[in-house]
Amino acid sequence: MQSNLFVHITIDRRSTVVYNEQIKESIKALILDQVFYYKTLLPNPKMIANHLNIDYKYAKLAYDQLIQERYIRKIEDDQYEVSYFELTNYFFDRNVAIYDAIIALGLTPSIKCVEKKVVTLSVDEQKYMGFNPNDHNKYFYINRLYLGNMQPIMILENYLPMNIFPEIDQNFVGDEPLNAYLDQHYNIRAKLSHRTTQAVNLTSTLAKYLNERKNAASICSTNRVYDQNQVLIDFGRSHTISSYYFQALISKEEISEYYISR
């Protein structure tokens, strides 16, 4: 265990947020920001309590919550390590759909449509998303909550060009898997995904949808999806407080092959 790990884990004694929640969010943010990597050996709760000069129960409860959310695990002799493992670029280039990822986790997937409408985007907005402003400016916007066993996992908004998907606003219900719908109704398949992620704090609106508190650490991901003809068909932006989607969907053999090929 690195002795300097302590300096990263902090609390604010002036905050109204309880210590265990602050410790949990501090460690989670450090993991999401990749300050603490996979299998990093962490100070145990007693060490954290002594370092922060607080009651042991707060540190222990924070660690119990992190274990429950699968960010860390207890190994032996009261030792804890980071269990969160992310292969963002490699994993998402395979473009595994969220719906399928939830199934792969052994959960029952469902989708709740929060909002859907046709929007007009500015030239700057289209350029930021990667679309060509000369082609069109009308997009089908959908904002949906993905759940596993009725628990919220991710909220995702998508922008789809109306010139590529005519009448989708009239026919798309909102609770069906998007990739399968595009393939079935337009013969357009999501083939390649270019995604970037970062750790952010949840707004009050997003926190409400994800059953979290405002400013909780989360993963924000932006994604540009291309079809079989290398045409940009979808710009998406998601927020999640769960590491599940980024975690156990790749086999040990694939992980080994990935590192060998680098």
N, C-alpha and C positions, 0 to 999 in steps of 0.2 A: 504494500500500500504506500502510495506517495504521501509524504508528510505535508506537502503543500495543498492537499485536497481540502483541508479544513478552511482555508482562506476563502474558498468559493462559496461555502455554505453559510448563509447569513439569515438573520431575522431582523425585523424592525420592531423594537419594543414600544414604539408609539402607535403602531397599527392596531386596529380593532380585530384583525384577523388572528385567530388562535395560533399558538406557536407550532403545533403539529401540522397545520395547513400551510404555514409559511415554509417550514422545513421541506415538506413534500413538494411544494411548488418550486422551491429553490433547486432541489435536486433534479426534479423533472425537467426544468428549463435547462439545466447544465447538461443533461443527457440529450435533449432535443437539439441543443446547440453544438453537440459533439465535443464539449469540454471533457465530459466523462464518456469514454468509449465502451463498447462491448467488452465485458469481462474485467472492466476496471474494478479493483478491489476497494471497497468503500470503508470509511470509518464505521465502526458499529454504533448502535444507538447510545451506549454508555459514553463512548468517546465524544459523540456529537453533543450530548447533554453537558458533559464537562467543559467542552470547548465553548459552548454558548452560555454556560452558567444557568441552565434551566433544569426543571424536573425531568428525570429520565422518562417518565410516562409520555411526554410530548414527542420525544425523539422516537421512542418505540412505536407509538401510534402512527407516526409519519412513515416509518419503514414498513409497518404492516399494510398501510394503504398503498404504498408503492409496489409491494409484492402482489397485492390483489390486482393492481392494474398492470402487472407484468413488466414493470420497468426494471425491477431488481429482483434478486432471489437470494435466499439464505443458502449457504453451501455447508460449512461445518465449523465447529468451534466458534460459534457466534460471529462468523464472517459473512459478509454480504458483497455481492458483485452485481454489476450492471448486466441485465439480461436482454435489454433492448438491442436489437441488431438490425441495422438498416443498410440495404443495398439499393438505394433510391434509383440511380440511373439505370443500373442493370435490370433491376426488378421491373420498373415501370416501362422500360423500352419493350418489354414483353406484352405490355398493355393488358394486364389482367383486369377485368372489369370489377368494379366494387362489389356488385351483386354476387359475382362468382367467388370473390375473395371472402365474403362473409360466409358463403356456403362451405368453402374450404376450411374455415375456422370451426366448423361443426355447429354453426348457429343457423337459425331460421331467418332468412332475409325478408325484409319488407321495405317499402318506399312510401314516404308521405310527401305529397306535392305541397310545397309552401306557397309557390306563386308561379304562374306562367303567363306570358304575354308577348306581343310583338313590339320590339323597341327599335328606335332609330339611333344609330351610333354616329358620333362625330368622326371626322377624318383622323384625329389624334387617337381616339379610342380604338378605331380599327387598326391603325398602325401598331399600337401597343400590343394588341392581341395577335397580330401577325397577318391579318386579312388585308387584301388589296382594296383600298377605298374606291377604286375605279370600277369595281365589279358590281357593287351594291352597297346599300347602307341599312337594309332591313334585316333584323335578326330575331329568331325565336329564342326568348329568354325563359329558362326554367330554373327554379330554385327548389331543391328537394332534400329531404332528410332521409338518410339511409339508416336502417335499424337492424340489429341482430337480436333475436329473441325479445323483440319489442323495446330494446334499449338503444338509444341513439348512439351511433358510431361516428357518423360524418354528415356534414351539411355541404351540399355541392350545388353551385350555380353553373349553368352552361349557356353559351351563346352559339347558335347554329344558323348559318346563312340561309335566308329564305329563298335565295335564287337556286340553291342546291337542294333544299328540302321544301318545295312548294306545298302549301296546305297542311304542313305539319302542325300548325297552330290549331287547326280545326279537328284533326284526327288523333293527336297524341293526348292520351288521357292524363298521364302524369305519374302513374304508379307502376309502369312497366319498365323493365331494364332497357336502357337507351340503346346500347350497342346492338342488341338483338332486334330492336324495333327498326333501326336504320337499315340493317341487313335485310330484314323481311320485307319492308315496305319500299325501300329505295335501291336495294341491291348494292348498298354502299357499306363497306366493312372497315371498322377501325383497325388500322394495320400498325401504325407507329405512334408512339407517345413521347413527346419531349416535355419533361416535367422538372420544375425546380421547387424546392421546399425551404421553409425557414420557420424558426420558432417565433411565435407572436403571442400577445395577450388577447384573450377573447373580449369582444365588445359585450355590452349588456344584452343586446339582441341575440347574438350568437350563443352566448352563455345560456340564455333561457332555452333555446332550442336543444342544446346539448346537455341540459340538466347539470350545468356547472356554475361556478360563481364568476362574476365579472372579473376580468384581468387574469383568469387562470391561464397557465401555460398551455399552448396548443401548437399543432402543426398546421401551417398554412401552405397550401400547394397550388401552384398554377400549372396548367397542362394544356398543351397544344396537340391535338390529335389529327393525324393524317390518314387518308384512306389508302386503298390498294393502288391508287394512281398518284400517290404522293401529294394529294390536294388537301389543304387545311380545311377540315370539316367541323371542327369544334374547338372552342376555347372554354376551359373550365377553371374554376377557382373553388377550392375546398378548404374546410377547417375541420379538424378532428382533435379530440383530447385522448384518443385511444392509440396505443402502439400496436394494437392487434393487426391492423391492415398492413403495417410495414414489417411485421414480424414473421411469423412461422409459415410463410407460403413458398419457401424455397428449400429444396432438400439439401442434405449435407453434401451429396455428390455434386450438386450444382454449385454450391458454395466453393468446394474444392476446385472444380473446373474453372470457376470465375477467377480465383486467385492465381491459378497456374497460368491462365491466359493473359494476365496483366503484365 
